[in-house]
Amino acid sequence: MYEYGVPICIECSGKRVRIAIKPPVSSTQIQNLLVNDIAEATARVSAANDEFYKVTSQVPSGLPHPDGVQRIHKASRELDIARREMMKAHTRLNEYVHSGIVPEDLKRSGT
């Protein structure tokens, strides 16, 4: 007697806890998740871009010079991070659509 390709005795088979196997996630569901990731990343880029524009348009702001520079650097870093995340989201979708590569985090989560 075998269970999931592993030989087991008949007596042991009745005592084993059954593992529920999730059905594989459909291609459409994976693609929708990846497209949603792009939409969320794009929204973050837009918000970071708005903040960067707001901060840079206030120069000179009346704040002491180091604080003003620090605000610009912070807004610039946040915009850079948001753009990198958006590009990563685009790359993940592109690799899935063109090569069928499912991102590791989607494989592990079962979604």
LOVEX-694710 format. One record per residue: x, y, z of N, C-alpha, C, O in turn; residue in three letters. Coordinates in nm, 3 decimals. Atoms other than C-alpha are relative to their C-alpha. Layout:
((X; Y; Z); (X; Y; Z); (X; Y; Z); (X; Y; Z); 'Ala')
...
This chain:
((0.084; -0.117; 0.000); (0.000; 0.000; 0.000); (0.089; 0.124; 0.000); (0.191; 0.128; 0.069); 'Met')
((-0.078; -0.122; 0.013); (0.128; 0.345; -0.091); (-0.089; 0.121; 0.027); (-0.209; 0.120; 0.000); 'Tyr')
((0.070; -0.127; -0.018); (0.032; 0.698; 0.009); (0.096; 0.111; -0.043); (0.202; 0.128; 0.016); 'Glu')
((-0.084; -0.104; 0.058); (0.173; 0.987; -0.195); (0.136; -0.056; -0.044); (0.238; 0.012; -0.034); 'Tyr')
((-0.122; 0.063; 0.047); (0.430; 0.745; -0.334); (0.088; -0.059; 0.108); (0.196; -0.109; 0.079); 'Gly')
((-0.076; 0.054; -0.112); (0.549; 0.637; 0.011); (-0.065; -0.130; 0.044); (-0.185; -0.134; 0.072); 'Val')
((0.059; 0.127; -0.043); (0.505; 0.270; 0.106); (-0.038; 0.005; 0.148); (0.040; 0.051; 0.231); 'Pro')
((0.047; 0.009; -0.140); (0.299; 0.220; 0.426); (-0.072; -0.133; 0.018); (-0.123; -0.190; -0.078); 'Ile')
((0.072; 0.125; -0.024); (0.152; -0.086; 0.592); (-0.149; 0.030; 0.016); (-0.186; 0.144; 0.041); 'Cys')
((0.144; -0.018; -0.007); (-0.225; -0.138; 0.601); (-0.043; 0.051; 0.136); (-0.129; 0.139; 0.145); 'Ile')
((0.036; -0.043; -0.135); (-0.243; -0.098; 0.980); (0.034; 0.148; 0.020); (-0.044; 0.222; 0.080); 'Glu')
((-0.042; -0.139; -0.017); (-0.051; 0.231; 0.968); (-0.085; 0.096; -0.083); (-0.105; 0.211; -0.043); 'Cys')
((0.075; -0.088; 0.086); (-0.263; 0.370; 0.685); (-0.125; 0.054; 0.068); (-0.166; 0.167; 0.042); 'Ser')
((0.120; -0.045; -0.070); (-0.570; 0.389; 0.910); (0.030; 0.099; 0.111); (-0.058; 0.175; 0.151); 'Gly')
((-0.039; -0.088; -0.110); (-0.378; 0.576; 1.180); (0.057; 0.134; -0.047); (0.067; 0.229; 0.031); 'Lys')
((-0.063; -0.122; 0.050); (-0.223; 0.840; 0.958); (-0.101; 0.112; -0.016); (-0.217; 0.090; -0.049); 'Arg')
((0.082; -0.120; 0.020); (-0.359; 1.190; 0.948); (0.002; 0.032; -0.148); (0.108; 0.036; -0.211); 'Val')
((0.009; -0.032; 0.142); (-0.481; 1.276; 0.603); (0.038; 0.145; -0.022); (-0.003; 0.234; 0.053); 'Arg')
((-0.044; -0.135; 0.035); (-0.320; 1.578; 0.444); (-0.086; 0.048; -0.114); (-0.098; -0.017; -0.218); 'Ile')
((0.080; -0.058; 0.107); (-0.546; 1.799; 0.244); (0.094; 0.066; -0.100); (0.172; 0.154; -0.066); 'Ala')
((-0.083; -0.057; 0.105); (-0.378; 1.877; -0.084); (-0.081; 0.106; -0.072); (-0.191; 0.082; -0.121); 'Ile')
((0.068; -0.108; 0.071); (-0.468; 2.212; -0.231); (0.008; -0.024; -0.149); (0.112; -0.066; -0.201); 'Lys')
((-0.008; 0.013; 0.145); (-0.560; 2.201; -0.594); (0.094; 0.108; -0.054); (0.105; 0.215; 0.005); 'Pro')
((-0.091; -0.101; 0.053); (-0.310; 2.383; -0.810); (-0.076; 0.128; -0.034); (-0.191; 0.125; -0.078); 'Pro')
((0.059; -0.130; 0.029); (-0.378; 2.752; -0.853); (0.000; 0.018; -0.151); (0.094; -0.022; -0.220); 'Val')
((0.010; -0.016; 0.145); (-0.493; 2.845; -1.199); (0.093; 0.111; -0.050); (0.132; 0.201; 0.023); 'Ser')
((-0.085; -0.098; 0.067); (-0.284; 3.042; -1.442); (-0.061; 0.139; 0.008); (0.009; 0.239; 0.026); 'Ser')
((0.070; -0.129; -0.004); (-0.546; 3.316; -1.445); (0.012; 0.063; 0.138); (0.031; 0.184; 0.149); 'Thr')
((-0.011; -0.054; -0.135); (-0.533; 3.353; -1.066); (0.140; 0.056; 0.025); (0.155; 0.163; 0.084); 'Gln')
((-0.138; -0.047; -0.017); (-0.153; 3.384; -1.068); (0.019; 0.131; -0.076); (0.076; 0.226; -0.023); 'Ile')
((-0.015; -0.120; 0.081); (-0.166; 3.639; -1.349); (-0.074; 0.118; 0.063); (-0.023; 0.229; 0.064); 'Gln')
((0.075; -0.107; -0.065); (-0.435; 3.840; -1.168); (0.073; 0.054; 0.123); (0.074; 0.175; 0.146); 'Asn')
((-0.078; -0.044; -0.116); (-0.223; 3.848; -0.851); (0.117; 0.088; -0.043); (0.145; 0.190; 0.019); 'Leu')
((-0.114; -0.077; 0.047); (0.076; 3.972; -1.047); (-0.041; 0.135; -0.058); (0.029; 0.235; -0.039); 'Leu')
((0.051; -0.127; 0.053); (-0.129; 4.238; -1.226); (-0.042; 0.092; 0.115); (-0.018; 0.213; 0.110); 'Val')
((0.037; -0.081; -0.117); (-0.269; 4.354; -0.890); (0.124; 0.056; 0.069); (0.123; 0.169; 0.117); 'Asn')
((-0.125; -0.049; -0.057); (0.088; 4.380; -0.760); (0.051; 0.122; -0.077); (0.101; 0.218; -0.018); 'Asp')
((-0.043; -0.113; 0.083); (0.168; 4.610; -1.052); (-0.086; 0.123; 0.030); (-0.034; 0.234; 0.042); 'Ile')
((0.090; -0.112; -0.027); (-0.138; 4.825; -0.983); (0.033; 0.064; 0.136); (0.035; 0.187; 0.148); 'Ala')
((-0.034; -0.053; -0.132); (-0.046; 4.860; -0.615); (0.134; 0.072; -0.002); (0.148; 0.179; 0.057); 'Glu')
((-0.131; -0.063; 0.009); (0.317; 4.938; -0.695); (-0.008; 0.133; -0.076); (0.059; 0.230; -0.040); 'Ala')
((0.017; -0.124; 0.077); (0.210; 5.198; -0.952); (-0.065; 0.108; 0.086); (-0.028; 0.225; 0.075); 'Thr')
((0.063; -0.096; -0.091); (-0.012; 5.365; -0.692); (0.102; 0.055; 0.099); (0.100; 0.174; 0.131); 'Ala')
((-0.104; -0.047; -0.093); (0.284; 5.379; -0.450); (0.096; 0.096; -0.070); (0.138; 0.195; -0.011); 'Arg')
((-0.088; -0.090; 0.076); (0.502; 5.536; -0.722); (-0.068; 0.136; -0.018); (-0.005; 0.240; -0.002); 'Val')
((0.073; -0.126; 0.018); (0.234; 5.795; -0.790); (-0.002; 0.082; 0.128); (0.020; 0.203; 0.125); 'Ser')
((0.003; -0.071; -0.128); (0.204; 5.883; -0.421); (0.139; 0.053; 0.035); (0.152; 0.166; 0.082); 'Ala')
((-0.137; -0.044; -0.029); (0.583; 5.901; -0.379); (0.041; 0.113; -0.093); (0.111; 0.206; -0.052); 'Ala')
((-0.030; -0.107; 0.095); (0.612; 6.113; -0.692); (-0.068; 0.131; 0.040); (-0.008; 0.237; 0.032); 'Asn')
((0.072; -0.119; -0.047); (0.347; 6.354; -0.561); (0.071; 0.062; 0.120); (0.085; 0.184; 0.128); 'Asp')
((-0.071; -0.048; -0.119); (0.533; 6.380; -0.229); (0.133; 0.065; -0.040); (0.169; 0.170; 0.014); 'Glu')
((-0.127; -0.057; 0.045); (0.865; 6.440; -0.406); (-0.023; 0.136; -0.065); (0.050; 0.231; -0.037); 'Phe')
((0.031; -0.128; 0.065); (0.710; 6.713; -0.621); (-0.036; 0.106; 0.105); (0.009; 0.220; 0.096); 'Tyr')
((0.042; -0.092; -0.104); (0.552; 6.873; -0.315); (0.120; 0.053; 0.079); (0.130; 0.173; 0.105); 'Lys')
((-0.117; -0.039; -0.079); (0.878; 6.875; -0.121); (0.093; 0.089; -0.082); (0.141; 0.191; -0.033); 'Val')
((-0.094; -0.078; 0.081); (1.090; 7.003; -0.409); (-0.059; 0.133; -0.045); (0.016; 0.226; -0.074); 'Thr')
((0.060; -0.127; 0.041); (0.841; 7.273; -0.502); (-0.001; 0.102; 0.113); (-0.029; 0.219; 0.090); 'Ser')
((-0.002; -0.090; -0.115); (0.871; 7.422; -0.151); (0.139; 0.056; 0.027); (0.160; 0.123; 0.128); 'Gln')
((-0.136; -0.050; -0.021); (1.242; 7.503; -0.192); (0.004; 0.144; -0.046); (-0.046; 0.171; -0.155); 'Val')
((-0.039; 0.011; -0.140); (1.340; 7.728; -0.027); (-0.124; -0.002; 0.089); (-0.220; 0.072; 0.065); 'Pro')
((0.120; 0.024; -0.080); (1.100; 7.619; 0.243); (-0.007; 0.080; 0.128); (-0.111; 0.080; 0.194); 'Ser')
((0.002; -0.071; -0.126); (1.196; 7.836; 0.533); (0.047; -0.088; 0.115); (0.073; -0.040; 0.225); 'Gly')
((-0.056; 0.090; -0.100); (1.310; 7.528; 0.721); (0.151; 0.021; 0.002); (0.209; 0.062; -0.098); 'Leu')
((-0.146; -0.007; 0.001); (1.669; 7.529; 0.835); (0.055; -0.089; -0.111); (0.000; -0.196; -0.139); 'Pro')
((-0.054; 0.067; 0.118); (1.884; 7.417; 0.542); (0.014; -0.151; 0.014); (-0.032; -0.223; -0.075); 'His')
((-0.014; 0.146; -0.008); (1.975; 7.066; 0.670); (-0.134; -0.074; 0.001); (-0.144; -0.183; -0.055); 'Pro')
((0.130; 0.066; -0.003); (1.610; 6.983; 0.737); (-0.063; -0.005; -0.139); (-0.123; -0.106; -0.178); 'Asp')
((0.055; -0.004; 0.135); (1.505; 7.090; 0.389); (0.068; -0.100; -0.091); (0.002; -0.170; -0.167); 'Gly')
((-0.076; 0.096; 0.080); (1.780; 6.887; 0.227); (-0.037; -0.142; 0.040); (-0.053; -0.230; -0.046); 'Val')
((0.036; 0.134; -0.049); (1.694; 6.588; 0.445); (-0.138; -0.042; -0.051); (-0.157; -0.158; -0.088); 'Gln')
((0.134; 0.033; 0.051); (1.328; 6.606; 0.340); (0.006; -0.037; -0.148); (-0.062; -0.130; -0.191); 'Arg')
((-0.014; 0.031; 0.143); (1.429; 6.609; -0.027); (0.065; -0.137; -0.018); (0.019; -0.217; -0.101); 'Ile')
((-0.066; 0.131; 0.010); (1.664; 6.313; 0.021); (-0.097; -0.112; 0.037); (-0.101; -0.216; -0.029); 'His')
((0.096; 0.103; -0.044); (1.394; 6.119; 0.206); (-0.105; -0.024; -0.108); (-0.135; -0.139; -0.141); 'Lys')
((0.102; 0.014; 0.105); (1.132; 6.187; -0.063); (0.060; -0.068; -0.123); (-0.005; -0.149; -0.188); 'Ala')
((-0.068; 0.061; 0.114); (1.385; 6.092; -0.332); (0.022; -0.149; 0.022); (0.001; -0.229; -0.069); 'Ser')
((-0.020; 0.142; -0.032); (1.470; 5.763; -0.157); (-0.131; -0.078; -0.009); (-0.135; -0.188; -0.064); 'Arg')
((0.129; 0.069; 0.004); (1.103; 5.675; -0.117); (-0.049; -0.017; -0.143); (-0.106; -0.121; -0.177); 'Glu')
((0.038; 0.010; 0.141); (1.039; 5.748; -0.485); (0.083; -0.108; -0.069); (0.030; -0.186; -0.148); 'Leu')
((-0.088; 0.101; 0.059); (1.339; 5.535; -0.585); (-0.043; -0.140; 0.040); (-0.049; -0.230; -0.044); 'Asp')
((0.044; 0.132; -0.048); (1.222; 5.243; -0.370); (-0.131; -0.040; -0.066); (-0.147; -0.155; -0.109); 'Ile')
((0.130; 0.030; 0.062); (0.868; 5.266; -0.507); (0.018; -0.037; -0.147); (-0.047; -0.129; -0.196); 'Ala')
((-0.024; 0.031; 0.141); (0.998; 5.269; -0.865); (0.064; -0.137; -0.017); (0.029; -0.212; -0.108); 'Arg')
((-0.064; 0.132; 0.007); (1.220; 4.966; -0.800); (-0.102; -0.111; 0.025); (-0.099; -0.214; -0.042); 'Arg')
((0.105; 0.100; -0.028); (0.924; 4.777; -0.651); (-0.093; -0.016; -0.120); (-0.136; -0.127; -0.151); 'Glu')
((0.086; 0.007; 0.118); (0.715; 4.865; -0.955); (0.070; -0.078; -0.113); (0.007; -0.159; -0.180); 'Met')
((-0.074; 0.072; 0.103); (0.987; 4.741; -1.190); (0.008; -0.149; 0.033); (0.001; -0.233; -0.056); 'Met')
((-0.003; 0.140; -0.042); (1.014; 4.420; -0.988); (-0.135; -0.066; -0.030); (-0.140; -0.179; -0.078); 'Lys')
((0.133; 0.054; 0.028); (0.637; 4.371; -1.019); (-0.018; -0.024; -0.150); (-0.074; -0.126; -0.191); 'Ala')
((0.008; 0.017; 0.146); (0.659; 4.423; -1.396); (0.084; -0.120; -0.045); (0.041; -0.197; -0.130); 'His')
((-0.088; 0.112; 0.037); (0.950; 4.177; -1.421); (-0.063; -0.133; 0.037); (-0.057; -0.228; -0.041); 'Thr')
((0.064; 0.125; -0.043); (0.761; 3.912; -1.222); (-0.111; -0.040; -0.097); (-0.121; -0.156; -0.135); 'Arg')
((0.108; 0.031; 0.093); (0.458; 3.938; -1.451); (0.057; -0.039; -0.136); (0.011; -0.135; -0.198); 'Leu')
((-0.060; 0.029; 0.129); (0.675; 3.943; -1.763); (0.060; -0.141; -0.003); (0.042; -0.215; -0.100); 'Asn')
((-0.059; 0.134; -0.005); (0.866; 3.631; -1.654); (-0.108; -0.108; 0.004); (-0.091; -0.215; -0.053); 'Glu')
((0.108; 0.099; -0.005); (0.540; 3.453; -1.578); (-0.068; -0.015; -0.135); (-0.091; -0.127; -0.182); 'Tyr')
((0.072; 0.004; 0.127); (0.368; 3.546; -1.903); (0.085; -0.060; -0.111); (0.037; -0.141; -0.190); 'Val')
((-0.084; 0.043; 0.111); (0.664; 3.482; -2.131); (0.073; -0.132; 0.024); (0.101; -0.205; -0.071); 'His')
((-0.079; 0.120; -0.027); (0.846; 3.199; -1.953); (-0.071; -0.101; 0.090); (-0.022; -0.213; 0.108); 'Ser')
((0.073; 0.090; -0.088); (0.588; 3.048; -1.719); (0.062; -0.015; 0.138); (0.029; -0.108; 0.211); 'Gly')
((-0.068; 0.007; -0.130); (0.807; 3.118; -1.415); (-0.091; 0.058; 0.107); (-0.123; 0.177; 0.105); 'Ile')
((0.085; -0.045; -0.111); (0.589; 3.136; -1.102); (0.093; 0.051; 0.110); (0.185; -0.021; 0.151); 'Val')
((-0.085; -0.053; -0.106); (0.746; 3.363; -0.838); (-0.002; -0.091; 0.123); (-0.104; -0.150; 0.157); 'Pro')
((-0.015; 0.090; -0.115); (0.875; 3.172; -0.533); (-0.102; 0.027; 0.109); (-0.155; -0.067; 0.168); 'Glu')
((0.094; -0.030; -0.108); (0.651; 3.357; -0.287); (-0.141; -0.050; -0.032); (-0.216; -0.082; 0.059); 'Asp')
((0.131; 0.052; 0.037); (0.343; 3.249; -0.483); (-0.001; -0.153; 0.005); (-0.106; -0.213; 0.031); 'Leu')
((-0.009; 0.146; -0.011); (0.465; 2.889; -0.492); (-0.016; -0.043; 0.145); (-0.089; -0.137; 0.175); 'Lys')
((0.001; 0.036; -0.142); (0.518; 2.880; -0.115); (-0.136; 0.023; 0.065); (-0.181; -0.057; 0.147); 'Arg')
((0.128; -0.032; -0.066); (0.189; 3.046; -0.022); (-0.116; -0.083; -0.053); (-0.221; -0.090; 0.010); 'Ser')
((0.107; 0.081; 0.057); (-0.014; 2.821; -0.248); (-0.103; 0.085; -0.072); (-0.212; 0.038; -0.103); 'Gly')
((0.089; -0.088; 0.073); (-0.172; 3.121; -0.420); (0.055; 0.037; -0.133); (-0.008; 0.111; -0.207); 'Thr')
